[in-house]
Amino acid sequence: MKAEKMIVEIERTGNQRQGSRLSAYRDKLREACKDAAPEEGKTGDIDEQGRE
């Protein structure tokens, strides 16, 4: 019984740590996407001379 409780605690702790890492990774990706997104109003289309 005692070993089962320890196993459950270890799994719970592991899941919490993994969730924290995933949250941090998700936040970094969101920031990177914001930085890479074109400015509002620009379509990103470029004509043959390289003008938008």
Backbone as CSV, one residue per row, in Angstrom:
resi,resn,N_x,N_y,N_z,CA_x,CA_y,CA_z,C_x,C_y,C_z
1,MET,0.823,-1.193,0.000,0.000,0.000,0.000,0.867,1.258,0.000
2,LYS,1.906,1.259,0.838,2.781,2.408,0.921,3.510,2.628,-0.409
3,ALA,3.946,1.545,-1.038,4.649,1.633,-2.320,3.721,2.177,-3.401
4,GLU,2.451,1.788,-3.380,1.495,2.271,-4.369,1.306,3.785,-4.249
5,LYS,1.243,4.286,-3.022,1.097,5.725,-2.813,2.319,6.470,-3.319
6,MET,3.493,5.881,-3.092,4.723,6.507,-3.570,4.745,6.559,-5.097
7,ILE,4.323,5.481,-5.724,4.289,5.439,-7.184,3.334,6.499,-7.722
8,VAL,2.169,6.625,-7.109,1.193,7.616,-7.541,1.773,9.027,-7.398
9,GLU,2.449,9.304,-6.298,3.061,10.615,-6.080,4.152,10.903,-7.103
10,ILE,4.961,9.887,-7.401,6.033,10.057,-8.392,5.431,10.366,-9.760
11,GLU,4.382,9.632,-10.143,3.738,9.879,-11.438,3.110,11.258,-11.477
12,ARG,2.468,11.670,-10.395,1.827,12.981,-10.336,2.869,14.096,-10.473
13,THR,3.979,13.941,-9.768,5.054,14.930,-9.842,5.623,15.004,-11.254
14,GLY,5.828,13.856,-11.857,6.332,13.818,-13.231,5.393,14.500,-14.199
15,ASN,4.100,14.255,-14.044,3.112,14.877,-14.930,3.079,16.389,-14.739
16,GLN,3.214,16.853,-13.510,3.228,18.292,-13.244,4.444,18.946,-13.882
17,ARG,5.594,18.292,-13.762,6.817,18.841,-14.367,6.695,18.896,-15.883
18,GLN,6.156,17.833,-16.461,6.000,17.803,-17.909,5.023,18.893,-18.346
19,GLY,3.956,19.080,-17.590,2.992,20.128,-17.914,3.624,21.502,-17.852
20,SER,4.488,21.729,-16.883,5.178,23.010,-16.767,6.091,23.250,-17.959
21,ARG,6.814,22.208,-18.351,7.711,22.350,-19.505,6.915,22.627,-20.764
22,LEU,5.802,21.933,-20.945,4.988,22.147,-22.142,4.392,23.552,-22.152
23,SER,3.981,24.036,-20.996,3.434,25.390,-20.923,4.495,26.419,-21.290
24,ALA,5.692,26.239,-20.786,6.779,27.167,-21.096,7.103,27.122,-22.591
25,TYR,7.130,25.922,-23.160,7.398,25.773,-24.594,6.308,26.436,-25.423
26,ARG,5.043,26.241,-25.025,3.919,26.856,-25.731,4.023,28.378,-25.688
27,ASP,4.369,28.932,-24.534,4.504,30.378,-24.404,5.616,30.920,-25.296
28,LYS,6.737,30.193,-25.362,7.843,30.622,-26.226,7.431,30.592,-27.690
29,LEU,6.687,29.560,-28.082,6.221,29.477,-29.467,5.277,30.624,-29.806
30,ARG,4.386,30.963,-28.880,3.474,32.083,-29.115,4.232,33.378,-29.321
31,GLU,5.247,33.618,-28.486,6.050,34.824,-28.622,6.781,34.840,-29.962
32,ALA,7.318,33.699,-30.354,8.028,33.618,-31.627,7.083,33.876,-32.788
33,CYS,5.863,33.375,-32.690,4.890,33.598,-33.754,4.483,35.059,-33.831
34,LYS,4.352,35.713,-32.681,4.018,37.137,-32.680,5.114,37.934,-33.367
35,ASP,6.379,37.596,-33.079,7.506,38.310,-33.666,7.598,38.075,-35.166
36,ALA,7.210,36.903,-35.621,7.326,36.551,-37.034,6.117,36.984,-37.853
37,ALA,5.012,37.309,-37.193,3.782,37.673,-37.911,3.969,39.008,-38.622
38,PRO,3.427,39.133,-39.826,3.529,40.416,-40.541,2.720,41.486,-39.821
39,GLU,3.117,42.733,-40.043,2.396,43.828,-39.417,0.971,43.868,-39.944
40,GLU,0.072,44.358,-39.117,-1.338,44.408,-39.485,-1.518,45.326,-40.688
41,GLY,-2.303,44.886,-41.640,-2.558,45.684,-42.831,-1.693,45.279,-44.005
42,LYS,-0.608,44.594,-43.751,0.244,44.125,-44.837,-0.162,42.707,-45.188
43,THR,-0.256,42.453,-46.480,-0.674,41.125,-46.913,0.505,40.192,-47.097
44,GLY,1.693,40.760,-47.320,2.854,39.919,-47.547,3.029,39.538,-48.998
45,ASP,2.094,39.981,-49.867,2.215,39.704,-51.291,3.246,40.642,-51.903
46,ILE,4.117,40.086,-52.731,5.165,40.887,-53.350,5.010,40.738,-54.856
47,ASP,5.063,41.887,-55.564,4.935,41.827,-57.013,6.287,41.481,-57.653
48,GLU,6.358,41.535,-58.970,7.543,41.100,-59.685,8.773,41.961,-59.387
49,GLN,8.574,43.238,-59.044,9.708,44.102,-58.733,10.107,44.039,-57.256
50,GLY,9.462,43.198,-56.472,9.817,43.062,-55.073,9.089,44.037,-54.172
51,ARG,8.035,44.696,-54.695,7.275,45.635,-53.875,6.059,44.944,-53.338
52,GLU,5.628,45.400,-52.186,4.407,44.834,-51.598,3.179,45.484,-52.200
